[in-house]
Amino acid sequence: MKTLSIGKSDICSPYIAMGTWAIGGGTWWGENDDALSIRTISEAMEHGILWFDTAPVYGIGHSEEVVGKALKGKRDKVLLSTKCGLEWDYETPCFHKVMEGRKVYRDLSPKGIRKNLEDSLRRLQTDYIDIYYTHWQSPDFALYPLEETVGVLMDLKKEGKIRAIGASNVNADIVRQYCRFGQLDVIQEKYSIVDTRIASELVPVCEENQVSIQAYSPLEQGLLTGKVTMDTVLSSTDVRNKNRFWKPENRKLILDMMEKWTPLTEKYGCSPANLVIRYTASAINNLNILCGARKPEQILDNAKALELQLQEDDIRRMTTMLDEVRSHLI
């Protein structure tokens, strides 16, 4: 199976990883069956998905705890990424938001990052993290100087506690600063076939500095799975109500386009989600696709895309249709 290098590190991974935000449960995702989540992670491993991404705030520690249980005794067979920079045990001058009824603050100080790491290592039942992301960047670098943030991350690499440095929710200038102060290996940003913001804003600077990209929400919260219709009704509290691509006028454009791709799913013997995942990966060189899952059937379907190869003519036709749709999205 083809693997992708992660930045300048010695880490390689298949192009699909599993996101574990949903298995944290809580008010965002609702109640969750931990045993089912553990089975899902095991199925992912058996079918070639070996990179698992989590974060302390996913379920306020719960996602990390479940991932730790699932990977116990299997740690050397997988890649594990988690994040730092969000704290709920104490206040800082930088309030982030309320999550699961807890006030969460940003803290990218060396002391805060080291505390976050030790907490994550305990919950994940491991003594090292493969890829360690800063989850949200400081809105005021006078408060947490980026040079100090990168400095402690480089120290943690030297100490063997992390293997590669990542950053999420960044802009081009922040990427350049990370690379100036140390080694940035990967960024994690939202990207889908309809939300291509990073293609012009971040891809050039990442290519220039040999920084890999991991894309989250590639299926636009289920919109691109082939399971959504114009009759799909969201509850008033559903977070997808804030997603502009789910607006009726945009949803219709996107779903009509996906209907035209039915001959391709038949040609390749794949699901619409498989087709979208594989096409998304082809849009940016060496792109890693982060697919969330909390049920075995979800990760099994995602894994089928690992073996899918699209012909160039089909990619070009899909691109032409997408360009037309994107030009009319509001």
C-alpha positions in Angstrom: 0.0 0.0 0.0 1.3 3.4 -1.0 2.3 5.6 2.0 2.9 9.4 2.3 5.8 11.0 4.1 4.9 13.4 6.8 6.9 16.6 6.3 10.6 16.3 6.9 10.1 13.6 9.6 10.8 9.9 9.2 7.1 9.2 9.6 5.0 7.6 6.8 1.3 6.8 6.7 -1.4 5.6 4.3 -3.3 8.5 2.9 -6.4 8.0 5.1 -6.4 8.5 8.9 -9.2 8.1 11.4 -10.5 11.1 13.4 -11.8 10.4 16.8 -13.6 13.6 17.8 -17.0 11.9 17.6 -16.1 9.0 19.9 -15.5 11.6 22.6 -19.3 11.9 22.8 -20.7 14.7 24.9 -23.2 17.4 23.9 -21.7 17.9 20.4 -22.0 14.3 19.3 -24.4 12.8 21.8 -24.0 9.7 23.8 -21.5 7.2 22.5 -20.9 3.5 22.9 -17.2 3.2 24.0 -17.1 -0.6 23.2 -18.3 0.1 19.7 -15.7 2.9 19.3 -12.9 0.4 20.4 -14.2 -2.1 17.8 -14.1 0.7 15.2 -10.5 1.4 15.9 -9.6 -2.3 15.7 -11.4 -2.6 12.3 -9.5 0.5 11.0 -6.2 -1.2 11.8 -7.2 -4.5 10.2 -8.1 -2.6 7.0 -5.0 -0.5 6.7 -5.9 2.7 8.5 -3.1 3.2 11.0 -3.1 6.9 11.9 -5.5 7.9 14.7 -6.0 11.5 15.6 -7.5 12.8 18.8 -7.3 15.9 21.1 -7.7 16.5 24.9 -10.9 18.6 24.4 -12.8 15.9 22.4 -15.2 15.0 25.1 -13.0 16.7 27.7 -10.5 13.9 27.8 -12.9 11.1 26.9 -11.8 10.6 23.3 -8.2 10.2 24.4 -9.1 7.7 27.1 -11.1 5.5 24.6 -8.3 5.7 22.1 -5.8 4.7 24.8 -7.9 1.6 25.7 -8.3 0.6 22.1 -4.6 0.8 21.3 -3.3 -0.9 24.5 -0.9 -3.5 23.5 -0.9 -2.3 19.8 0.8 1.1 20.2 3.8 0.1 18.1 1.6 -0.7 15.2 0.0 2.7 14.8 0.6 6.4 14.4 -1.0 8.6 17.1 -1.6 12.3 17.0 -3.1 14.5 19.6 -3.0 18.2 20.4 -2.1 20.9 22.9 -3.0 24.5 23.7 -6.5 24.2 25.2 -6.9 24.0 28.9 -9.8 23.6 31.3 -8.1 23.0 34.6 -7.2 26.7 35.1 -7.8 30.1 33.6 -5.5 32.0 31.3 -5.9 35.5 29.8 -7.1 33.9 26.6 -10.6 32.5 26.8 -11.5 30.0 24.0 -15.1 28.9 24.6 -17.3 26.8 26.8 -17.1 23.1 25.9 -19.1 20.4 27.7 -20.0 22.9 30.4 -16.4 23.7 31.1 -14.7 27.0 30.4 -11.8 26.3 28.0 -8.8 28.6 27.7 -5.9 28.8 25.3 -2.4 28.3 26.7 0.6 27.8 24.3 3.2 28.6 27.0 6.0 26.0 27.4 4.6 25.1 30.9 1.1 24.7 29.5 2.2 22.6 26.6 4.2 20.3 28.9 1.2 19.9 31.2 -1.0 19.1 28.2 1.4 16.5 26.9 1.7 14.7 30.3 -2.1 14.6 30.7 -2.5 13.2 27.2 0.2 10.6 27.7 -1.6 9.4 30.8 -5.0 9.2 29.1 -3.6 7.6 26.0 -1.5 5.1 28.0 1.6 5.7 26.1 5.0 7.4 26.6 5.3 9.2 23.3 3.1 10.9 20.6 3.9 10.6 17.0 2.5 13.9 15.7 1.8 16.6 18.2 -0.4 19.5 17.0 -1.0 22.9 18.5 -4.8 22.9 18.3 -5.5 26.6 18.1 -3.0 29.4 17.7 -2.6 32.3 20.1 -4.6 35.4 19.0 -1.8 37.5 20.7 1.7 36.3 20.2 2.8 38.9 22.8 1.0 36.7 25.3 2.5 33.4 24.0 5.5 34.1 21.8 5.5 31.7 18.9 9.3 31.3 19.2 8.8 29.9 22.8 5.9 27.6 21.7 8.0 26.1 18.9 11.1 26.0 21.2 9.4 23.7 23.7 8.0 21.5 21.0 11.5 21.1 19.6 12.7 20.3 23.1 10.0 17.6 23.4 11.3 16.1 20.1 14.8 15.9 21.5 13.5 14.3 24.6 11.7 11.6 22.6 8.2 12.5 23.8 7.0 13.5 20.4 8.2 12.6 16.9 6.8 15.4 14.7 5.3 18.8 15.1 2.0 19.8 13.7 -0.2 22.9 13.8 -3.9 23.5 13.2 -5.9 26.6 12.5 -3.1 28.5 10.9 -2.4 31.0 8.2 0.5 31.3 5.7 2.4 33.7 7.9 2.1 31.4 11.0 3.4 28.5 8.9 6.4 30.5 7.9 7.1 31.5 11.5 6.9 27.9 12.7 9.4 26.9 10.0 11.7 29.8 10.9 11.8 28.9 14.6 12.0 25.1 14.2 10.6 22.2 12.1 6.9 22.1 11.2 6.0 18.8 9.6 2.2 18.9 9.1 -0.8 21.2 9.4 -4.4 20.1 9.9 -7.0 22.2 8.2 -10.5 21.9 6.9 -10.7 21.0 3.2 -13.2 19.4 1.0 -14.1 19.4 -2.7 -16.5 22.3 -2.1 -14.4 24.1 0.5 -11.1 24.6 -1.1 -9.9 27.7 0.7 -6.5 26.3 1.7 -5.6 25.5 -1.9 -4.6 29.1 -2.6 -3.9 30.2 0.9 -1.8 27.4 2.4 -0.7 24.9 -0.2 2.0 27.1 -1.8 3.7 27.9 1.5 3.5 24.3 2.7 5.0 23.1 -0.6 7.7 25.7 -0.2 8.6 24.5 3.3 8.0 20.8 2.9 5.1 20.8 5.3 2.4 18.1 4.8 -1.3 18.8 5.0 -4.0 16.7 6.7 -7.5 17.6 5.7 -10.4 17.2 8.1 -14.1 17.3 7.3 -13.6 16.0 3.7 -17.2 14.8 3.5 -18.7 18.1 4.7 -20.3 16.6 7.8 -22.0 13.9 5.8 -23.2 16.0 2.9 -20.8 14.3 0.4 -21.5 10.7 1.5 -24.4 10.0 -0.9 -26.7 9.5 2.0 -28.1 13.0 2.2 -31.1 14.2 0.2 -33.0 17.5 -0.1 -35.6 15.8 2.2 -33.0 15.4 5.0 -34.2 17.4 7.9 -31.7 18.8 10.5 -32.8 19.5 14.1 -32.7 23.1 15.2 -29.7 22.4 17.3 -27.7 20.5 14.6 -24.3 22.2 14.0 -24.7 21.6 10.3 -27.2 24.4 10.2 -24.2 26.7 10.4 -22.5 25.0 7.4 -23.2 27.1 4.3 -22.9 24.1 2.0 -25.9 22.6 3.8 -28.1 25.6 2.8 -30.9 24.4 0.5 -29.7 26.3 -2.5 -26.1 25.0 -2.1 -27.2 21.5 -1.1 -29.2 21.1 -4.3 -26.3 22.2 -6.5 -24.0 19.7 -4.8 -26.4 16.8 -4.7 -27.3 17.3 -8.3 -23.6 17.1 -9.2 -23.2 13.9 -7.1 -26.1 12.3 -8.9 -24.3 12.9 -12.1 -21.3 10.9 -10.6 -23.5 7.8 -10.2 -22.0 6.2 -13.4 -18.5 6.6 -11.8 -19.5 4.8 -8.6 -20.9 2.0 -10.8 -17.8 1.9 -12.9 -15.4 1.7 -9.9 -17.8 -0.4 -7.7 -17.5 2.1 -4.9 -19.7 4.2 -2.7 -20.1 8.0 -3.3 -18.0 8.6 -0.1 -15.2 6.4 -1.5 -15.3 8.4 -4.7 -15.2 11.7 -2.9 -12.3 10.7 -0.6 -10.2 9.4 -3.5 -10.9 12.5 -5.6 -10.1 14.8 -2.7 -6.8 13.1 -2.2 -5.9 13.7 -5.8 -6.6 17.4 -5.6 -3.5 18.3 -3.5 -0.2 16.5 -3.7 0.5 14.2 -0.8 -2.7 15.1 1.0 -3.7 13.0 4.0 -7.5 12.6 4.5 -8.8 12.6 8.0 -12.1 10.7 8.2 -14.2 10.7 11.3 -15.9 7.4 12.4 -17.4 5.8 15.5 -19.0 2.8 14.0 -17.3 -0.2 12.3 -19.4 0.2 9.1 -18.3 3.8 8.7 -14.6 3.1 8.9 -14.9 0.0 6.7 -16.4 2.1 4.0 -13.7 4.7 4.3 -11.0 2.1 4.1 -12.2 0.9 0.7 -11.0 4.1 -0.7 -7.4 3.1 0.1 -7.4 0.7 -2.9 -9.4 2.9 -5.3 -7.6 4.4 -8.3 -9.3 6.9 -10.5 -8.5 7.3 -14.2 -7.2 10.8 -15.2 -10.0 11.3 -17.7 -12.6 10.8 -14.9 -10.7 13.2 -12.6 -10.8 15.8 -15.3 -14.5 15.4 -15.8 -15.2 15.6 -12.1 -13.0 18.7 -11.9 -15.0 20.4 -14.7 -18.3 19.7 -13.0 -16.9 20.9 -9.6 -15.6 24.1 -11.0 -19.1 24.9 -12.4 -20.8 24.1 -9.1 -18.3 26.0 -7.0 -18.9 29.1 -9.2 -22.5 29.1 -8.2 -22.3 28.4 -4.5 -23.3 31.2 -2.2 
